[in-house]
Amino acid sequence: MKGQQKVIAGRNRGDQKRVSADADEAIAEGRIGSVKWNDLLVHATAFPELKETAHGLIKIYLGYLPMDSVLMPFEAYLRALVHQHWQGEIEQEDFLDQIEDHIKLIRNYDMKYNTCLTYDEAIYRNYENNYLPYGYMVRDRLSQFLGYVPQLAHSLIAELWLRDIVADDTFQLPSTIDPVDIRAMTLIKYREVLLVHGKVAADNSPLWA
């Protein structure tokens, strides 16, 4: 059992600690060694005035904005694409194709810690024991927006994460679809393809949003 699975299965068992916070911490710890100084420098200096535009495009295509450590290796290139398009160097159709392909890379990097074919049994036990008052609510909400009831092998981590969101009294999910729903469903749709057709197919699968 590795990274996020250890956190969710072990550190949250029985004490109701926040799954999302611990999972994000584990992911951040795993990624920190892969962030190069050059990535930090380029991220800070490449067309900084286009940061909000790049973030807006990611939200349109992906439906949510991943954490900074996910965006950092990719955002500068996205800003450069916007700059080239605005300068007339890239035609509209080619620009949109390149934007979509690049945002898929961001999606895939955000999914990389959930590419295991099976989750450890301890995570399933955590699913059965923690945040139970919110379990049916979360599963019903996801099923409503997806249009079907997902298999647990696809939705396990997404459901645990959303249970934690719902359990936070400082945050109120609207009745309509929210970026946190889209993030959860992006993971579900990615795993659906992953478990049937493999990682290459999952990486090339359409952006759900």
C-alpha positions, 0 to 999 in steps of 0.5 A: 500500500502506497502514498494516498492509500496509506493515509486514507486507510491508516491515519483516518481509521476510527478518528474521523480525521479529514480524508481530503487534507491528509490525502492532499498532504500525502500527494504533496509529499510525493510530488515535492521531489519532482518539482524542479527549480527551473519549473518554479522559475518559469512558472513565476516569470513566463507571461505572469499577466496571463495567469488568470486567463490560463486558470480560466481555460483550465476551469472551462475544459477541466471543470475545476482548478487543480492544486498548484503543485499539479499546475506548475509543470504545465501552466507556463506552456499554457500561458505561452499558447495563449500569448501566441494565439493573441499575437496571431501566431496560432489559428483558432482551431489549432489553438483550441486543439492544443489547449485541450491536449495540454489540459489533458496532461494536467488532468492525467497528472492530477490522476497519477496517484489513483492509477492503481488497478485495485485499492487496498482492503483497508480503504474499503474498511475506511469507506464502510466505517467513516463518515457514514451519515454522509455516505448515501448523500454523496453516492446519490449526488454523484449518481444524479450528476453522472446519470448512473450509479458508479462501481465502487472500484471507480468511485471509492476515493472520490466518494471518500473525498466528497464525504469529507467535503460534506462533513465540513460545516464551513462549506455548503454544497449547492443543489446544482453541480459544483467544481468539487463534484466535477473533480470527483467525477473526473476521477471516476470517469478516468478510472472507468477507462483505466480499469477496462482499457488501460492507462494509455486509453485513460490518458487519451480519454475525453475531458469530462467537463 
